[in-house]
């Protein structure tokens, strides 16, 4: 009888497997000892024999075992840091004498003692300051487009130390202007006219041709005496003065300033209002007046755009045409109020129209009530009752200013508030 195919396949597979040799024998890998266990203590712990079988002997054996058990773990040795003892090296007296430059004996120079008494710099100042000035002047020799951001930052920090600039320019304006300043070289006997910018003498001496000069930014018609502020309050001695120019004015030295940042509409070629004459070869830093004029124009443009957006978002001005709002913007001014400031009291006419840019104002109503204390006499009491608040992008004061109507509420700032205001005199 023939076999079925499945048993035949199993039989053939068993015959094939029986002919396969067994796999080769492999050695068992050696066990690696742990670095954290003391095997001598572990062997002693494992061979502890307990001969006593009473309960007290079991407790004593347990205590002995627990005392011995922590010893099987190796403890790391604590190493304290080494103390390095610096060896003092003494410099021979000959080397110190050769390394330091010889300075002239100024014990009999009265000018040195006067400068020290007035708090000014001595003639032999630290080299660090001289290196900074030299590096500053080297940066100014480059075109502004070739300067790195760190070099622009150095120029800005140096200009911040000049009082004539910081007293009349904002820090943000000075930072922008410092990125476009340049250095000019003028030979001895040159006439420098400062009508087109503001000038700072970095090196050399010059004398003014007039005794007065206008302010850095001409906001008033008043003039001040031509006595520029000095960076280090350096007093020039008589040997630096020309006896023929004694009646003209003081000499201008390092960090002295002249000129203006106002762009004049008509500048006469023969004017000497801002001019100086160089007594030596001079390095002079120039801040162009046109750059400051462009900076002011850009700032005014951005502020006007912000004011237009603010007024347009107020509820009563949403449908106003943009040209009409621009007419209002020409009279608006930014003003800030601290928290708790009373803008207007009930019964008074406000002096301006306000558009809230940031913060909020609380509205209170003046209420008169009656009270009956223990004396049984009725008295009038006046209280301020909170009615609500004015939030950002809201305005108030239009009706009171235009119609001269007193306010029926009291408005108090809730926190720091910035407003764009139009004074009543500008509206009328």
Number of C-alpha atoms within 10 A of each C-alpha: 3 5 7 8 8 8 10 11 10 11 10 10 11 10 10 10 9 9 8 8 7 7 6 5 6 6 5 6 6 6 6 6 9 9 9 11 15 15 16 10 16 16 11 11 17 9 8 11 8 10 9 11 8 8 9 10 13 14 11 12 17 13 12 13 14 12 10 14 13 13 16 17 15 13 11 7 6 6 6 6 6 6 6 6 6 6 6 6 6 6 8 8 8 8 9 10 10 9 8 8 8 8 7 7 7 11 8 8 9 9 15 16 15 13 16 11 9 11 12 15 15 14 10 9 9 10 9 9 10 11 11 13 15 12 14 16 19 11 20 21 14 12 13 16 8 9 15 11 9 9 17 19 15 17 19 19 14 13 19 18 13 18 17 21 18 14 11 12 15 10 14 8 14 18 18 15 18 20 19 16 19 18 21 14 12 18 14 15 13 15 18 19 20 22 23 19 22 21 26 24 21 21 19 19 22 25 20 25 17 15 15 15 21 19 21 19 14 13 8 8 7 9 11 11 12 18 17 19 17 17 15 14 15 18 15 13 8 8 7 11 15 11 9 7 13 10 8 12 16 17 22 25 23 20 25 26 28 28 25 23 22 21 18 11 6 6 10 9 7 7 10 17 18 24 19 23 19 21 21 15 16 21 19 23 23 21 23 22 21 14 17 20 14 11 15 13 12 12 12 12 12 12 14 16 12 15 23 18 14 20 26 18 16 17 11 12 16 11 10 11 10 15 10 10 16 16 11 17 20 12 14 21 14 14 13 13 17 13 15 14 15 15 15 18 18 16 13 15 18 23 18 22 21 24 25 24 23 16 18 22 25 19 18 20 17 16 10 10 11 11 11 10 9 7 6 8 9 12 10 10 10 10 12 14 13 13 11 12 14 18 17 18 19 20 23 18 22 18 14 19 21 13 9 15 15 17 18 16 20 22 23 22 20 20 16 15 20 19 25 22 22 22 16 17 10 11 13 7
